[in-house]
Amino acid sequence: MARLAAFSTSLVLALALWAAWPRPGTALTNATAAPELAGENWINSKPLTITSLKGRVVLVEFWTYG
């Protein structure tokens, strides 16, 4: 009986997760715009703007020396 209860609970949790998972092609957003990128030195490109990056996947890596 305990195994059936554990299986049922797992199934319900899996279905809830599946239902809440975003579908392909849907945007994840909290309705706030990203701030403009500011920096003194750009390496391997000219300075970028948020508008030029719209619709792209962006990895931002921050470095600090100190």
TORKOL-4160 file (C-alpha; in steps of 0.2 Angstrom, whole numbers, padded with zeros to 4 digits, m for minus):
66
<pt num="1" X="0000" Y="0000" Z="0000"/>
<pt num="2" X="0014" Y="0012" Z="0004"/>
<pt num="3" X="0022" Y="0009" Z="m0013"/>
<pt num="4" X="0006" Y="0013" Z="m0022"/>
<pt num="5" X="0004" Y="0029" Z="m0012"/>
<pt num="6" X="0022" Y="0034" Z="m0016"/>
<pt num="7" X="0019" Y="0030" Z="m0034"/>
<pt num="8" X="0003" Y="0041" Z="m0034"/>
<pt num="9" X="0012" Y="0055" Z="m0026"/>
<pt num="10" X="0026" Y="0055" Z="m0038"/>
<pt num="11" X="0014" Y="0054" Z="m0053"/>
<pt num="12" X="0004" Y="0069" Z="m0047"/>
<pt num="13" X="0020" Y="0079" Z="m0044"/>
<pt num="14" X="0027" Y="0074" Z="m0061"/>
<pt num="15" X="0011" Y="0079" Z="m0070"/>
<pt num="16" X="0010" Y="0096" Z="m0060"/>
<pt num="17" X="0028" Y="0099" Z="m0066"/>
<pt num="18" X="0024" Y="0095" Z="m0084"/>
<pt num="19" X="0009" Y="0106" Z="m0084"/>
<pt num="20" X="0019" Y="0121" Z="m0077"/>
<pt num="21" X="0034" Y="0119" Z="m0088"/>
<pt num="22" X="0036" Y="0132" Z="m0102"/>
<pt num="23" X="0032" Y="0126" Z="m0119"/>
<pt num="24" X="0044" Y="0128" Z="m0133"/>
<pt num="25" X="0043" Y="0145" Z="m0141"/>
<pt num="26" X="0036" Y="0154" Z="m0126"/>
<pt num="27" X="0046" Y="0168" Z="m0118"/>
<pt num="28" X="0051" Y="0168" Z="m0100"/>
<pt num="29" X="0049" Y="0185" Z="m0093"/>
<pt num="30" X="0044" Y="0195" Z="m0078"/>
<pt num="31" X="0039" Y="0210" Z="m0088"/>
<pt num="32" X="0054" Y="0220" Z="m0084"/>
<pt num="33" X="0067" Y="0227" Z="m0097"/>
<pt num="34" X="0085" Y="0223" Z="m0094"/>
<pt num="35" X="0096" Y="0238" Z="m0090"/>
<pt num="36" X="0108" Y="0245" Z="m0103"/>
<pt num="37" X="0125" Y="0237" Z="m0103"/>
<pt num="38" X="0138" Y="0249" Z="m0097"/>
<pt num="39" X="0157" Y="0246" Z="m0098"/>
<pt num="40" X="0173" Y="0255" Z="m0102"/>
<pt num="41" X="0182" Y="0241" Z="m0111"/>
<pt num="42" X="0174" Y="0230" Z="m0124"/>
<pt num="43" X="0184" Y="0215" Z="m0130"/>
<pt num="44" X="0182" Y="0208" Z="m0147"/>
<pt num="45" X="0167" Y="0219" Z="m0152"/>
<pt num="46" X="0161" Y="0236" Z="m0152"/>
<pt num="47" X="0149" Y="0241" Z="m0138"/>
<pt num="48" X="0132" Y="0232" Z="m0138"/>
<pt num="49" X="0115" Y="0238" Z="m0134"/>
<pt num="50" X="0100" Y="0229" Z="m0126"/>
<pt num="51" X="0090" Y="0233" Z="m0142"/>
<pt num="52" X="0103" Y="0225" Z="m0153"/>
<pt num="53" X="0102" Y="0209" Z="m0143"/>
<pt num="54" X="0083" Y="0208" Z="m0143"/>
<pt num="55" X="0078" Y="0190" Z="m0147"/>
<pt num="56" X="0095" Y="0182" Z="m0144"/>
<pt num="57" X="0101" Y="0171" Z="m0131"/>
<pt num="58" X="0115" Y="0181" Z="m0122"/>
<pt num="59" X="0128" Y="0175" Z="m0109"/>
<pt num="60" X="0135" Y="0189" Z="m0099"/>
<pt num="61" X="0151" Y="0185" Z="m0090"/>
<pt num="62" X="0158" Y="0198" Z="m0078"/>
<pt num="63" X="0176" Y="0199" Z="m0073"/>
<pt num="64" X="0184" Y="0209" Z="m0060"/>
<pt num="65" X="0202" Y="0213" Z="m0056"/>
<pt num="66" X="0205" Y="0216" Z="m0038"/>
